[in-house]
């Protein structure tokens, strides 16, 4: 059995599997898209350039109708009365702009690609490139692992939905890629690079500030100055994103996403109600406990703890602590059960496991 486990050919098998998965990701991203509602919001945010509401509404829908397949387009337009209103009423659709413009880094990235691609084409290309980049980091981290464990990246790619990221038309693949590179840099001791990328991820998705606060907390004793810079820079970038987009605020977005989806996001909403909040949190927690990816994450945490107990990996242990604390904090603030909202945390766990597998066990007294 040991001969099979440590067969030298496992690296070749891993390389062939990597090539195959890359091919699958490219095929998936180029032949189909995840045509959810976000494609409209980000298209609108990129096209906005001093246009009137009516002109922006018309141009956004014209591009969507040109790019989106008929069945998916029918779903975007007429699934329910809410979407019918978004299609027919410029003011209602424009009221959603702050939700998308708050991801300022992502919108600016798509605008930078305007000379070579329309917003939807740019979204598809960026998602594919960043997903392939995430896969490459996982594969690279596994390359130094001996034996069959060199294939350990493969189940993580499947369990944590890498193929879905490749087709996703949202900032999530970009933010996840930045965090994965940041985590890899942190695990190799390149602290400044890691923290810089973590701040950049907040520019792409402001919600990343939750993870960055946890990272700064766990790093404070070891590296107080860089930890303070991470905290302040992340808070400043998050604040700038929200202010520049005239974001509607936490409770208004919470109410819109989890309580009542009104056509006009700018319309007045009820004030904060603790019973409503706790009811939503409880219902979403029940739903979370039925998600397979949640149990895959729990398994990854247990495996990471077991592997880190074999050796001396202080940075990996600190990163694991930050992820384990950030996950429930993220859920309490915004109780989504969509795996994409936890992608950075999930692939962070994968990197920690792979990094721990590379390290030989330390000697323990009998």
C-alpha positions as CSV (number, residue, x, y, z in Angstrom):
1,X,0.0,0.0,0.0
2,X,2.8,2.4,0.8
3,X,4.2,1.9,-2.7
4,X,1.0,3.0,-4.2
5,X,0.6,5.9,-1.8
6,X,4.0,7.3,-2.5
7,X,4.2,6.4,-6.2
8,X,6.3,9.0,-8.0
9,X,3.8,9.2,-10.9
10,X,1.1,10.9,-8.9
11,X,2.5,14.3,-9.9
12,X,2.0,13.4,-13.5
13,X,-1.6,12.3,-12.7
14,X,-2.1,15.6,-10.9
15,X,-0.8,17.6,-13.9
16,X,-3.1,15.7,-16.3
17,X,-6.1,16.3,-14.0
18,X,-5.2,20.0,-13.7
19,X,-5.2,20.2,-17.5
20,X,-8.5,18.4,-17.8
21,X,-10.1,20.7,-15.2
22,X,-8.8,23.8,-16.9
23,X,-10.4,22.5,-20.1
24,X,-13.7,21.9,-18.4
25,X,-13.7,25.4,-16.9
26,X,-12.9,27.1,-20.3
27,X,-15.6,25.0,-22.0
28,X,-18.2,25.9,-19.3
29,X,-17.4,29.6,-19.2
30,X,-17.4,29.9,-23.0
31,X,-20.6,27.9,-23.7
32,X,-22.8,29.0,-20.9
33,X,-23.2,31.7,-18.4
34,X,-24.8,32.0,-15.0
35,X,-27.4,34.4,-16.2
36,X,-28.7,35.6,-12.9
37,X,-30.0,39.1,-12.0
38,X,-26.5,40.5,-11.3
39,X,-25.7,40.6,-15.0
40,X,-28.2,43.5,-15.4
41,X,-27.0,45.4,-12.4
42,X,-23.3,45.3,-13.3
43,X,-24.0,46.0,-17.0
44,X,-25.9,49.1,-15.9
45,X,-23.2,50.2,-13.5
46,X,-20.5,50.0,-16.3
47,X,-22.6,51.7,-18.9
48,X,-23.6,54.6,-16.7
49,X,-21.8,57.7,-18.0
50,X,-24.0,60.8,-17.5
51,X,-27.0,59.2,-19.3
52,X,-30.6,59.9,-18.4
53,X,-32.4,57.1,-16.5
54,X,-34.4,56.2,-19.6
55,X,-31.4,56.1,-21.8
56,X,-29.4,53.9,-19.4
57,X,-32.3,51.6,-18.8
58,X,-32.8,51.2,-22.6
59,X,-29.1,50.6,-23.3
60,X,-28.7,48.1,-20.5
61,X,-31.7,46.0,-21.6
62,X,-30.6,46.2,-25.3
63,X,-27.2,44.8,-24.5
64,X,-28.7,42.1,-22.2
65,X,-31.2,41.1,-24.9
66,X,-28.3,40.9,-27.4
67,X,-26.1,38.6,-25.2
68,X,-28.4,36.5,-23.1
69,X,-29.9,33.3,-24.5
70,X,-33.7,33.4,-25.1
71,X,-34.7,31.1,-22.2
72,X,-32.5,32.9,-19.7
73,X,-33.7,36.3,-21.0
74,X,-37.4,35.3,-20.5
75,X,-36.5,34.4,-16.9
76,X,-34.8,37.8,-16.3
77,X,-37.8,39.7,-17.8
78,X,-40.9,37.8,-16.7
79,X,-40.2,35.4,-13.9
80,X,-42.3,37.5,-11.5
81,X,-44.0,40.9,-11.2
82,X,-40.8,42.3,-9.7
83,X,-38.7,41.6,-12.8
84,X,-41.5,42.8,-15.1
85,X,-41.4,46.1,-13.3
86,X,-37.6,46.3,-13.6
87,X,-37.9,45.7,-17.3
88,X,-40.7,48.3,-17.8
89,X,-39.7,51.0,-15.4
90,X,-36.4,52.9,-15.7
91,X,-36.6,54.6,-12.2
92,X,-37.1,51.2,-10.5
93,X,-34.1,49.6,-12.2
94,X,-31.9,52.7,-11.6
95,X,-32.7,52.7,-7.9
96,X,-30.7,49.5,-7.7
97,X,-27.5,51.1,-8.9
98,X,-26.0,51.7,-5.4
99,X,-25.9,47.9,-4.8
100,X,-23.7,47.4,-7.8
101,X,-21.7,50.6,-7.8
102,X,-20.5,49.9,-4.2
103,X,-18.3,47.2,-5.8
104,X,-16.3,50.0,-7.2
105,X,-13.1,48.1,-8.0
106,X,-15.0,45.6,-10.0
107,X,-16.9,48.2,-12.0
108,X,-13.7,50.1,-12.7
109,X,-12.1,46.8,-13.9
110,X,-14.9,46.2,-16.3
111,X,-14.8,49.8,-17.6
112,X,-11.0,49.4,-18.2
113,X,-11.8,46.5,-20.5
114,X,-14.4,48.6,-22.5
115,X,-12.0,49.1,-25.5
116,X,-11.9,45.3,-26.0
117,X,-15.2,44.0,-24.7
118,X,-18.7,45.0,-23.8
119,X,-19.6,44.8,-20.0
120,X,-21.1,41.2,-20.3
121,X,-18.2,39.9,-22.4
122,X,-15.8,41.5,-19.9
123,X,-17.6,39.9,-16.9
124,X,-17.3,36.5,-18.6
125,X,-13.6,36.9,-19.4
126,X,-12.7,38.2,-15.9
127,X,-14.5,35.4,-14.2
128,X,-12.8,32.7,-16.3
129,X,-9.3,34.2,-15.8
130,X,-9.7,34.6,-12.1
131,X,-11.2,31.1,-11.6
132,X,-8.3,29.6,-13.6
133,X,-5.9,31.7,-11.4
134,X,-7.5,30.3,-8.3
135,X,-7.2,26.8,-9.6
136,X,-3.5,27.4,-10.5
137,X,-2.7,28.5,-6.9
138,X,-4.3,25.4,-5.5
139,X,-2.4,23.2,-8.0
140,X,0.8,25.0,-7.3
141,X,0.4,24.5,-3.5
142,X,-0.1,20.8,-4.1
143,X,2.9,20.3,-6.3
144,X,5.4,19.9,-3.4
145,X,3.2,17.3,-1.7
146,X,4.5,13.8,-1.8
147,X,2.5,10.8,-3.2
148,X,-1.2,10.6,-3.8
149,X,-1.8,13.7,-1.7
150,X,-0.5,15.7,-4.6
151,X,-4.1,15.3,-5.9
152,X,-5.6,16.9,-2.8
153,X,-6.5,20.1,-4.7
154,X,-9.0,18.2,-6.9
155,X,-11.7,17.5,-4.3
156,X,-11.6,21.1,-3.0
157,X,-12.1,22.4,-6.6
158,X,-15.2,20.3,-6.8
159,X,-16.6,20.7,-3.3
160,X,-16.3,24.5,-3.3
161,X,-17.8,25.1,-6.7
162,X,-14.9,26.2,-8.8
163,X,-16.8,25.4,-12.0
164,X,-19.6,27.7,-10.9
165,X,-17.2,30.5,-10.4
166,X,-16.0,30.3,-14.0
167,X,-19.5,31.1,-15.3
168,X,-20.5,33.6,-12.6
169,X,-21.1,37.2,-13.7
170,X,-20.3,39.0,-10.5
171,X,-17.2,40.3,-8.6
172,X,-17.0,37.1,-6.5
173,X,-14.4,35.2,-8.7
174,X,-12.2,38.3,-8.7
175,X,-12.4,38.8,-4.9
176,X,-11.8,35.1,-4.3
177,X,-8.8,35.0,-6.5
178,X,-7.2,38.1,-4.8
179,X,-7.8,36.4,-1.4
180,X,-6.4,33.1,-2.5
181,X,-3.2,34.8,-3.7
182,X,-3.1,36.8,-0.5
183,X,-3.4,33.7,1.6
184,X,-0.7,31.9,-0.4
185,X,1.6,34.9,0.1
186,X,0.8,35.0,3.8
187,X,1.6,31.3,4.2
188,X,4.9,31.8,2.5
189,X,5.8,34.7,4.8
190,X,5.2,37.6,2.3
191,X,3.1,39.7,4.7
192,X,3.1,43.0,2.9
193,X,2.0,41.4,-0.4
194,X,-0.7,39.4,1.4
195,X,-2.1,42.4,3.2
196,X,-2.0,44.6,0.1
197,X,-4.0,42.1,-1.8
198,X,-6.5,41.7,1.0
199,X,-7.2,45.4,1.0
200,X,-7.6,45.3,-2.8
201,X,-10.2,42.6,-2.4
202,X,-12.2,45.0,-0.3
203,X,-12.1,47.4,-3.2
204,X,-13.7,44.7,-5.3
205,X,-16.2,43.6,-2.6
206,X,-16.6,45.8,0.5
207,X,-17.9,42.8,2.5
208,X,-14.3,41.6,2.6
209,X,-13.7,44.1,5.4
210,X,-15.2,41.5,7.9
211,X,-12.4,39.0,7.0
212,X,-9.8,41.7,7.1
213,X,-10.8,42.8,10.5
214,X,-10.3,39.3,11.7
215,X,-7.0,39.0,10.0
216,X,-5.8,42.2,11.6
217,X,-6.9,41.0,15.0
218,X,-5.1,37.6,14.8
219,X,-1.9,39.3,13.3
220,X,-1.9,42.2,15.8
221,X,0.4,40.5,18.4
222,X,2.8,39.1,15.8
223,X,3.0,42.1,13.5
224,X,1.2,45.1,15.1
225,X,2.1,47.8,12.5
226,X,1.0,45.8,9.4
227,X,-2.1,44.6,11.2
228,X,-3.1,48.2,12.0
229,X,-2.5,49.3,8.4
230,X,-4.6,46.4,7.2
231,X,-7.5,47.4,9.5
232,X,-7.4,51.1,8.7
233,X,-6.9,50.7,5.0
234,X,-9.7,48.1,4.7
235,X,-12.1,50.3,6.7
236,X,-11.2,53.4,4.6
237,X,-11.7,51.5,1.3
238,X,-15.0,50.0,2.4
239,X,-16.2,53.4,3.6
240,X,-15.1,55.1,0.3
241,X,-16.9,52.4,-1.7
242,X,-20.2,52.8,0.2
243,X,-20.1,56.6,0.3
244,X,-19.2,57.1,-3.4
245,X,-22.1,54.8,-4.4
246,X,-24.6,56.4,-2.1
247,X,-25.3,53.0,-0.7
248,X,-28.7,52.6,0.9
249,X,-27.3,51.2,4.2
250,X,-27.0,47.8,5.9
251,X,-30.6,47.4,7.1
252,X,-32.2,48.7,3.9
253,X,-30.2,46.1,1.9
254,X,-30.9,43.4,4.4
255,X,-34.6,44.2,4.3
256,X,-34.5,44.2,0.5
257,X,-32.7,40.9,0.2
258,X,-34.2,38.9,3.0
259,X,-37.6,40.4,3.9
260,X,-39.3,42.2,1.1
261,X,-38.0,42.8,-2.4
262,X,-39.7,46.1,-3.4
263,X,-39.3,47.3,-7.0
264,X,-38.0,50.8,-5.9
265,X,-35.0,50.4,-3.6
266,X,-35.0,54.2,-3.0
267,X,-38.5,54.0,-1.4
268,X,-38.6,54.4,2.4
269,X,-38.3,51.2,4.3
270,X,-39.2,50.2,7.9
271,X,-36.7,51.0,10.6
272,X,-34.6,48.2,12.1
273,X,-36.7,45.6,13.9
274,X,-34.8,43.1,16.1
275,X,-37.6,40.5,15.8
276,X,-37.5,40.6,12.0
277,X,-33.7,40.4,12.0
278,X,-33.7,37.4,14.4
279,X,-36.4,35.6,12.5
280,X,-34.5,36.0,9.2
281,X,-31.3,34.9,10.9
282,X,-33.0,31.8,12.4
283,X,-34.6,30.8,9.1
284,X,-31.3,31.2,7.2
285,X,-29.4,29.2,9.8
286,X,-31.9,26.3,9.3
287,X,-31.3,26.6,5.5
288,X,-27.5,26.7,6.0
289,X,-27.6,23.4,7.9
290,X,-29.0,21.7,4.8
291,X,-26.2,23.0,2.5
292,X,-23.7,20.3,1.5
293,X,-20.9,22.9,1.1
294,X,-21.3,23.8,4.8
295,X,-20.4,20.3,5.9
296,X,-17.5,20.2,3.4
297,X,-16.2,23.4,5.1
298,X,-16.6,21.9,8.6
299,X,-14.7,18.8,7.4
300,X,-12.0,21.1,6.0
301,X,-11.6,22.9,9.3
302,X,-11.3,19.6,11.2
303,X,-8.7,18.3,8.7
304,X,-6.8,21.5,8.9
305,X,-6.7,21.3,12.7
306,X,-5.5,17.7,12.6
307,X,-2.8,18.5,10.1
308,X,-1.6,21.7,11.8
309,X,-1.3,19.8,15.0
310,X,1.5,17.7,13.4
311,X,3.9,20.6,13.0
312,X,4.8,24.2,13.7
313,X,2.9,26.4,11.3
314,X,2.0,29.6,13.2
315,X,0.9,31.7,10.2
316,X,-1.4,28.9,9.0
317,X,-2.9,28.6,12.4
318,X,-3.5,32.3,12.6
319,X,-5.1,32.3,9.1
320,X,-7.3,29.4,10.2
321,X,-8.4,31.2,13.3
322,X,-9.3,34.3,11.2
323,X,-11.3,32.3,8.8
324,X,-13.2,30.3,11.5
325,X,-14.2,33.6,13.3
326,X,-14.9,35.5,10.1
327,X,-17.4,32.9,8.8
328,X,-20.0,33.3,11.5
329,X,-19.5,37.0,11.7
330,X,-20.1,37.3,8.0
331,X,-23.3,35.2,8.3
332,X,-24.6,37.2,11.2
333,X,-24.2,40.5,9.3
334,X,-25.6,39.1,6.0
335,X,-27.1,35.6,6.4
336,X,-26.9,34.4,2.8
337,X,-26.5,30.7,2.3
338,X,-25.0,31.1,-1.2
339,X,-21.6,29.5,-1.3
340,X,-20.1,32.3,-3.4
341,X,-20.3,34.7,-0.5
342,X,-17.9,32.4,1.5
343,X,-15.7,31.5,-1.4
344,X,-12.6,33.3,-0.1
345,X,-13.0,31.5,3.3
346,X,-13.6,28.1,1.7
347,X,-10.6,28.3,-0.6
348,X,-8.6,29.7,2.3
349,X,-9.3,26.5,4.2
350,X,-8.2,24.5,1.1
351,X,-4.9,26.3,1.0
352,X,-4.3,25.8,4.7
353,X,-4.9,22.0,4.3
354,X,-2.6,21.8,1.2
355,X,0.1,23.9,3.0
356,X,-0.1,21.6,6.0
357,X,0.3,18.5,3.8
358,X,3.5,19.9,2.5
359,X,5.1,20.2,5.9
360,X,6.6,17.1,7.5
361,X,5.3,16.1,10.9
362,X,7.4,17.3,13.8
363,X,8.9,14.8,16.1
364,X,6.8,14.1,19.2
365,X,7.9,12.3,22.4
366,X,6.4,8.9,22.9
